[in-house]
Amino acid sequence: MPREKSKNLFDALSCEGSTFKLLFDGEEWSSDRLRQEATALRQHYSRYFNLPVALSTQDRLSFVLHLVALDGWVSRILLLPSSISKNDSSEILQRAGISDVLGGDEASSTPDDGSAGADSGAGIETRWVIATSGTTSVPKLIDHTLNTLTRSVSVSQGELSDLVWGTLYEFDRFAGLQVFLQALFSGATLVECSSRAFVERCGELVREKVTALSATPSMWRKLIMQGDIKNCRLKQITLGGEIADGSILSALRSAYGDARIVHIYASTEAGVGFSVSDGLPGFPATWLQEERPVELRIGGNGNLLIRTQLMATCEAVEASTDAEGFFDTGDIVRIEGDRVVFMGRSSGAINVGGLKVLPEEVECVIREVPGVDDVVVTAKESALVGQIVSATVVPSNQDRDSGVELKKAIRQHCASKLQKHKWPALVTFSEHLETSDAGKLRR
């Protein structure tokens, strides 16, 4: 049955009849057990009541317990990614104006007397400060509330509570938080296995009979190629973080014909914008004219613009928001028939003799070639034209003797579908492609 969304995570676990469970290293943590541990942490951290703090811990269970305890207890909570460098961490703390970092050795120090009381934080709306997964500079800090983070999260206790979610992301990342929050608020079971090597993760997902999984399209391709994941009877498949093209949607439909397949458009800055569940790439063009909780528009530069009352706040968001309140996502889109399809990130374009090439567009075309499992397109420096297009391909057949014919097929297909400056000048093969901690292709 639908119910009102709780004001904080501690209250959500306190709701009568909460069926949320966390499976961690084979050990079950019920809502009651999580709440009891969180209560003890609140008493331990009573001196931080209504103050800003940062959370940093390599222990994933400790991260969950601290998050439940601190939400609704402290004024702001900065989530420091576990993979961040010490220099970046120090700079982020300075920028955020936070000096106290919880989750480490201080947990074993002498506890506070608990004089603030375990229930005195009920009225606080904690600000969640999340660092973007930047690769070329110190991550940006994005301010959220639980409302903006759970804008699209269902609180139904019906069929969703029967799902068993698996985790492929760290909880301190936006995508990992989304899975955690969806499982918690819908009363589902969550299997934590993000810390393991990829093959071990797949094995645990199968052993724990996971029925719901969220991953980037790149991770889904890797999962399908690995094979074991097909032994999971998935009912809910979620894609996000990258463009969900026709090839991956078709592959998932072929592998899991009965599953609900949802592509979610989201970012750390904008939160969850919308979801598409009709099995087609992009979204219906009619959404550009319809009244929706998240309004959509295409800007003059071809970028997707969104507007919602529940938007995260930070300097980066404000700088990319126009006078009407529309946020420029930086994602280039194009209307094709009755669909709006994603072409790529404006910031990632390759400059070939003054002409822009979107790597994602070229990748989408190459994936249509039989014999191609996956591909990443990057820029290579060129003294003649500045940059050229380079494609690294994972072939279905690892026999390198077939490489000549596959290269020929790729070039012929690109010539039939793309303008000449978008054709890959270099085509090489690899057994696998590198992905970031967020599950996205490294370019």
C-alpha positions as CSV (number, residue, x, y, z in Angstrom):
1,M,0.0,0.0,0.0
2,P,1.3,3.5,-0.8
3,R,2.3,5.5,2.3
4,E,3.7,8.9,3.0
5,K,7.5,9.2,2.4
6,S,9.4,9.5,5.7
7,K,11.4,12.7,6.4
8,N,14.6,10.9,7.0
9,L,16.2,7.4,6.8
10,F,15.9,6.8,10.6
11,D,12.1,7.4,10.4
12,A,11.8,5.3,7.3
13,L,13.2,2.3,9.2
14,S,11.0,3.1,12.2
15,C,7.8,2.8,10.1
16,E,5.5,0.1,11.3
17,G,5.7,-3.0,9.1
18,S,9.0,-2.0,7.4
19,T,10.2,-5.0,5.5
20,F,13.6,-3.7,4.3
21,K,16.5,-6.0,4.8
22,L,20.2,-5.7,4.0
23,L,22.2,-8.8,3.2
24,F,25.9,-8.1,3.9
25,D,28.5,-10.9,3.6
26,G,25.7,-13.4,4.0
27,E,24.5,-11.8,7.3
28,E,20.9,-10.3,7.4
29,W,20.3,-6.9,8.8
30,S,16.6,-6.2,9.4
31,S,15.0,-2.7,9.8
32,D,14.9,-3.2,13.5
33,R,18.5,-4.2,13.8
34,L,19.7,-1.3,11.6
35,R,17.6,1.2,13.6
36,Q,19.0,-0.1,16.9
37,E,22.6,0.3,15.7
38,A,21.7,3.8,14.3
39,T,20.2,4.8,17.7
40,A,23.5,3.8,19.4
41,L,25.4,5.9,16.9
42,R,23.2,8.9,17.5
43,Q,23.9,8.7,21.2
44,H,27.6,8.3,20.4
45,Y,27.5,11.4,18.2
46,S,25.2,13.5,20.3
47,R,27.7,16.5,20.3
48,Y,27.2,16.7,16.5
49,F,23.5,17.3,16.8
50,N,22.4,20.0,14.2
51,L,26.0,20.5,13.1
52,P,27.7,19.8,9.7
53,V,29.8,16.7,9.3
54,A,31.5,14.6,6.7
55,L,31.2,10.8,6.3
56,S,34.1,8.7,5.1
57,T,34.6,5.0,5.6
58,Q,35.9,2.1,3.6
59,D,33.5,-0.2,5.5
60,R,30.2,-0.4,3.5
61,L,28.1,-1.6,6.4
62,S,29.5,1.2,8.6
63,F,28.6,3.7,5.8
64,V,24.9,2.5,5.8
65,L,24.7,2.6,9.6
66,H,26.2,6.1,9.8
67,L,23.9,7.4,7.0
68,V,20.8,6.2,8.8
69,A,22.0,7.6,12.1
70,L,23.1,11.0,10.8
71,D,20.2,11.8,8.4
72,G,17.7,13.9,10.4
73,W,20.4,14.3,13.2
74,V,23.1,16.6,11.6
75,S,22.5,19.7,9.6
76,R,24.6,18.7,6.7
77,I,26.4,15.5,5.7
78,L,29.1,15.5,3.1
79,L,29.6,12.1,1.5
80,L,33.3,11.7,0.8
81,P,33.9,9.0,-1.9
82,S,35.9,6.1,-0.6
83,S,38.2,6.3,-3.6
84,I,39.0,10.0,-3.3
85,S,42.6,11.1,-2.8
86,K,43.8,12.7,0.5
87,N,44.6,16.0,-1.3
88,D,41.1,16.1,-3.0
89,S,39.5,15.1,0.3
90,S,41.2,18.0,2.1
91,E,40.2,20.5,-0.6
92,I,36.6,19.3,-0.6
93,L,36.3,19.6,3.2
94,Q,37.7,23.1,3.0
95,R,35.3,24.1,0.3
96,A,32.4,22.6,2.2
97,G,33.4,24.4,5.4
98,I,33.4,21.1,7.3
99,S,36.1,20.0,9.8
100,D,34.6,16.9,11.5
101,V,34.9,13.6,9.6
102,L,33.0,10.7,11.0
103,G,33.1,7.0,10.2
104,G,36.8,6.3,11.1
105,D,38.8,5.8,14.2
106,E,36.7,8.2,16.2
107,A,33.9,5.5,16.5
108,S,36.1,3.7,19.0
109,S,36.6,6.7,21.2
110,T,34.7,7.5,24.4
111,P,31.0,7.9,23.5
112,D,29.0,11.0,24.4
113,D,26.6,10.8,27.2
114,G,23.6,10.9,24.8
115,S,22.2,14.0,26.5
116,A,20.8,15.3,23.3
117,G,18.3,12.4,23.2
118,A,17.9,9.9,20.4
119,D,14.6,11.5,19.1
120,S,15.6,15.2,19.2
121,G,16.7,15.2,15.6
122,A,13.3,14.3,14.2
123,G,12.6,17.8,12.9
124,I,15.9,18.4,11.1
125,E,16.0,18.3,7.3
126,T,19.6,17.2,6.7
127,R,21.3,18.5,3.6
128,W,23.2,15.8,1.7
129,V,26.3,17.0,-0.1
130,I,27.4,14.6,-2.8
131,A,30.6,14.9,-4.8
132,T,30.4,14.3,-8.6
133,S,32.6,11.6,-10.1
134,G,35.0,14.1,-11.8
135,T,38.1,12.7,-13.5
136,T,40.0,15.8,-14.6
137,S,39.6,18.0,-11.6
138,V,38.4,18.1,-8.0
139,P,34.7,16.9,-7.9
140,K,31.9,19.4,-7.7
141,L,29.8,19.5,-4.6
142,I,26.1,19.1,-5.1
143,D,23.6,19.9,-2.3
144,H,20.6,17.6,-2.1
145,T,17.8,16.8,0.4
146,L,16.2,13.5,0.9
147,N,13.3,14.8,-1.1
148,T,15.4,15.6,-4.2
149,L,17.2,12.3,-3.9
150,T,13.9,10.3,-3.7
151,R,11.9,12.3,-6.2
152,S,11.2,9.2,-8.3
153,V,11.5,6.5,-5.5
154,S,8.4,4.5,-5.0
155,V,7.2,3.9,-1.4
156,S,4.7,1.2,-2.4
157,Q,4.8,-1.9,-0.2
158,G,3.2,-4.1,-2.9
159,E,5.1,-6.1,-5.5
160,L,8.2,-3.9,-5.1
161,S,8.7,-5.1,-1.6
162,D,9.2,-8.7,-3.0
163,L,12.2,-7.6,-5.1
164,V,15.7,-8.6,-4.2
165,W,18.0,-5.8,-5.3
166,G,21.7,-6.3,-6.0
167,T,24.3,-3.6,-5.8
168,L,27.0,-2.9,-8.3
169,Y,27.9,0.6,-7.1
170,E,29.4,2.0,-4.0
171,F,26.8,3.6,-1.7
172,D,28.7,6.9,-1.6
173,R,28.0,7.4,-5.3
174,F,24.7,8.8,-6.6
175,A,23.8,5.6,-8.5
176,G,24.5,3.5,-5.4
177,L,22.4,5.8,-3.2
178,Q,19.5,5.5,-5.7
179,V,19.5,1.7,-5.4
180,F,19.8,1.8,-1.6
181,L,17.0,4.4,-1.2
182,Q,14.6,2.5,-3.6
183,A,15.1,-0.7,-1.7
184,L,14.7,0.9,1.7
185,F,11.6,2.9,0.9
186,S,9.8,0.1,-0.9
187,G,10.6,-2.4,1.8
188,A,12.7,-4.7,-0.5
189,T,15.8,-6.8,0.2
190,L,19.2,-5.4,-0.8
191,V,22.2,-7.6,-1.4
192,E,25.5,-5.7,-0.9
193,C,28.2,-7.1,-3.1
194,S,29.9,-4.0,-4.7
195,S,33.2,-4.6,-2.9
196,R,33.9,-7.9,-4.7
197,A,35.7,-8.6,-8.0
198,F,33.4,-8.6,-10.9
199,V,33.2,-12.4,-11.4
200,E,32.6,-12.8,-7.6
201,R,29.8,-10.2,-7.7
202,C,28.1,-12.2,-10.5
203,G,28.3,-15.4,-8.4
204,E,26.8,-13.7,-5.4
205,L,24.0,-12.1,-7.4
206,V,23.0,-15.6,-8.6
207,R,23.4,-17.3,-5.2
208,E,21.2,-14.7,-3.4
209,K,18.6,-15.0,-6.2
210,V,18.6,-11.3,-7.1
211,T,15.6,-10.2,-9.0
212,A,16.3,-6.5,-9.6
213,L,19.5,-4.9,-10.8
214,S,20.7,-1.4,-11.8
215,A,23.7,-0.8,-13.9
216,T,25.1,1.4,-16.7
217,P,24.8,0.1,-20.3
218,S,28.5,-0.7,-20.2
219,M,28.1,-2.8,-17.1
220,W,25.1,-4.6,-18.6
221,R,27.2,-5.5,-21.7
222,K,29.9,-6.9,-19.5
223,L,27.4,-8.8,-17.4
224,I,25.8,-10.3,-20.5
225,M,29.2,-11.3,-21.9
226,Q,30.2,-12.9,-18.6
227,G,27.1,-15.1,-18.8
228,D,26.4,-16.2,-15.3
229,I,24.0,-13.3,-14.7
230,K,21.6,-15.0,-17.1
231,N,20.9,-17.5,-14.2
232,C,19.2,-14.7,-12.3
233,R,15.5,-14.5,-12.8
234,L,15.4,-10.7,-13.1
235,K,12.1,-9.0,-12.8
236,Q,13.4,-5.4,-12.8
237,I,16.2,-4.1,-15.0
238,T,17.4,-0.5,-14.7
239,L,19.9,1.3,-16.9
240,G,21.4,4.7,-16.3
241,G,24.5,6.8,-16.4
242,E,25.1,6.3,-20.2
243,I,23.0,6.2,-23.4
244,A,20.8,3.2,-23.6
245,D,20.9,2.4,-27.3
246,G,18.9,-0.1,-29.3
247,S,21.6,-2.8,-29.1
248,I,21.7,-3.1,-25.3
249,L,17.9,-2.8,-25.0
250,S,17.5,-5.6,-27.5
251,A,20.1,-7.8,-25.8
252,L,18.4,-7.4,-22.4
253,R,15.0,-8.1,-23.9
254,S,16.4,-11.3,-25.5
255,A,18.0,-12.4,-22.2
256,Y,15.1,-11.4,-19.9
257,G,11.9,-11.4,-21.9
258,D,9.6,-11.1,-18.9
259,A,11.6,-8.4,-17.0
260,R,10.5,-4.7,-16.7
261,I,13.3,-2.8,-18.4
262,V,13.6,0.9,-17.4
263,H,16.1,3.5,-18.6
264,I,16.5,6.2,-16.0
265,Y,17.8,9.7,-17.0
266,A,19.6,11.1,-13.9
267,S,22.7,13.0,-12.8
268,T,24.2,14.0,-9.5
269,E,23.3,17.7,-10.3
270,A,19.7,17.1,-11.5
271,G,18.7,14.1,-9.6
272,V,16.4,11.7,-11.4
273,G,14.8,13.5,-14.3
274,F,12.6,10.8,-15.8
275,S,12.4,7.1,-16.6
276,V,11.5,5.3,-19.9
277,S,10.0,1.8,-19.9
278,D,8.7,1.3,-23.4
279,G,11.8,-0.5,-24.6
280,L,12.9,2.1,-27.1
281,P,16.0,4.4,-27.0
282,G,15.4,8.0,-25.9
283,F,12.0,9.2,-24.9
284,P,8.7,10.2,-26.6
285,A,8.9,13.6,-28.3
286,T,5.4,14.4,-26.9
287,W,7.1,14.8,-23.5
288,L,8.5,18.1,-24.7
289,Q,5.0,19.6,-24.8
290,E,3.3,17.8,-21.9
291,E,3.0,19.1,-18.4
292,R,5.2,16.8,-16.3
293,P,6.8,16.9,-12.8
294,V,10.1,17.4,-14.6
295,E,9.7,19.8,-17.6
296,L,11.8,19.0,-20.7
297,R,13.0,21.3,-23.5
298,I,15.7,21.3,-26.2
299,G,17.9,24.4,-26.1
300,G,19.2,26.3,-29.0
301,N,22.5,24.4,-28.8
302,G,20.7,21.1,-29.0
303,N,21.2,20.3,-25.3
304,L,18.5,18.8,-23.2
305,L,17.1,21.3,-20.6
306,I,15.1,20.3,-17.6
307,R,13.1,22.2,-14.9
308,T,11.8,20.9,-11.6
309,Q,11.0,22.4,-8.2
310,L,13.1,19.7,-6.6
311,M,16.5,20.5,-8.0
312,A,19.9,20.2,-6.2
313,T,21.7,23.4,-5.4
314,C,25.3,24.4,-5.9
315,E,27.2,27.0,-7.9
316,A,27.6,24.6,-10.9
317,V,23.8,24.1,-11.1
318,E,23.1,27.8,-10.8
319,A,25.6,28.6,-13.5
320,S,23.9,26.2,-15.9
321,T,20.3,27.4,-15.1
322,D,18.7,30.0,-17.3
323,A,16.3,32.8,-16.2
324,E,13.3,30.5,-16.6
325,G,14.7,28.0,-14.3
326,F,15.8,25.4,-17.0
327,F,19.0,23.5,-16.2
328,D,21.3,22.7,-19.1
329,T,22.2,19.0,-18.7
330,G,25.0,19.1,-21.3
331,D,23.5,16.1,-23.1
332,I,23.0,16.6,-26.8
333,V,19.7,15.3,-28.1
334,R,18.0,15.0,-31.5
335,I,14.4,14.5,-32.6
336,E,14.1,11.4,-34.8
337,G,10.5,10.8,-35.8
338,D,8.4,10.6,-32.6
339,R,11.4,10.1,-30.4
340,V,14.0,12.3,-28.7
341,V,17.3,10.4,-28.8
342,F,20.5,11.1,-26.9
343,M,23.6,11.7,-29.0
344,G,26.3,12.3,-26.4
345,R,27.9,14.8,-24.0
346,S,28.7,18.2,-25.5
347,S,31.8,18.3,-23.3
348,G,33.2,15.1,-24.8
349,A,33.1,16.0,-28.5
350,I,36.1,15.1,-30.7
351,N,37.4,18.0,-32.9
352,V,38.3,16.7,-36.4
353,G,39.5,19.6,-38.5
354,G,37.0,21.9,-36.8
355,L,34.1,19.5,-37.1
356,K,32.6,18.0,-33.9
357,V,32.2,14.2,-33.5
358,L,30.3,12.8,-30.6
359,P,32.0,9.5,-29.5
360,E,28.7,8.0,-28.3
361,E,27.1,8.4,-31.8
362,V,29.9,6.6,-33.5
363,E,29.8,3.8,-30.8
364,C,26.1,3.3,-31.3
365,V,26.7,2.7,-35.1
366,I,29.6,0.4,-34.6
367,R,27.6,-1.7,-32.1
368,E,25.2,-2.5,-34.9
369,V,27.9,-4.5,-36.7
370,P,27.6,-8.3,-36.2
371,G,30.6,-9.5,-34.4
372,V,31.0,-6.5,-32.1
373,D,30.3,-7.0,-28.4
374,D,31.3,-3.5,-27.3
375,V,33.3,-0.5,-28.4
376,V,34.8,2.8,-27.0
377,V,35.6,5.7,-29.2
378,T,38.3,8.2,-28.2
379,A,40.3,11.0,-29.7
380,K,43.8,10.6,-31.0
381,E,46.0,13.6,-31.6
382,S,46.8,14.4,-35.3
383,A,49.2,17.0,-36.7
384,L,47.1,17.3,-39.8
385,V,43.5,17.8,-38.4
386,G,44.0,18.2,-34.7
387,Q,42.3,15.0,-33.7
388,I,41.1,11.8,-35.3
389,V,38.5,9.2,-34.3
390,S,39.8,6.0,-32.8
391,A,37.7,2.9,-32.0
392,T,38.7,0.2,-29.7
393,V,36.5,-2.9,-30.3
394,V,35.7,-6.0,-28.2
395,P,34.9,-8.6,-30.8
396,S,32.5,-11.4,-30.2
397,N,35.0,-13.8,-31.7
398,Q,38.4,-13.5,-30.0
399,D,40.1,-15.2,-32.9
400,R,42.3,-12.3,-34.2
401,D,42.5,-14.0,-37.7
402,S,38.9,-12.7,-38.2
403,G,40.0,-9.1,-37.4
404,V,40.6,-8.0,-41.0
405,E,37.1,-8.8,-42.1
406,L,35.5,-7.3,-38.9
407,K,37.5,-4.0,-39.5
408,K,36.3,-4.0,-43.1
409,A,32.6,-4.5,-41.9
410,I,32.9,-1.7,-39.3
411,R,34.3,0.8,-41.8
412,Q,31.7,-0.1,-44.4
413,H,28.9,0.3,-41.9
414,C,30.2,3.6,-40.6
415,A,30.5,4.8,-44.2
416,S,26.8,4.0,-44.8
417,K,25.6,5.6,-41.6
418,L,27.9,8.5,-40.7
419,Q,29.4,11.6,-42.3
420,K,33.0,11.1,-43.4
421,H,34.6,13.1,-40.6
422,K,33.0,10.7,-38.1
423,W,34.5,7.6,-39.6
424,P,37.1,5.9,-37.3
425,A,40.5,6.4,-38.7
426,L,41.9,3.7,-36.3
427,V,40.2,0.5,-35.4
428,T,41.9,-1.8,-32.8
429,F,40.8,-4.8,-30.8
430,S,40.8,-5.5,-27.1
431,E,39.6,-8.3,-24.9
432,H,37.9,-5.9,-22.5
433,L,37.2,-2.2,-22.0
434,E,38.0,-0.2,-18.9
435,T,35.2,1.3,-16.9
436,S,35.3,3.9,-14.1
437,D,34.2,3.3,-10.5
438,A,30.8,4.6,-11.6
439,G,30.5,1.9,-14.3
440,K,31.0,4.2,-17.3
441,L,33.4,3.7,-20.2
442,R,36.8,5.3,-19.6
443,R,37.6,7.5,-22.6
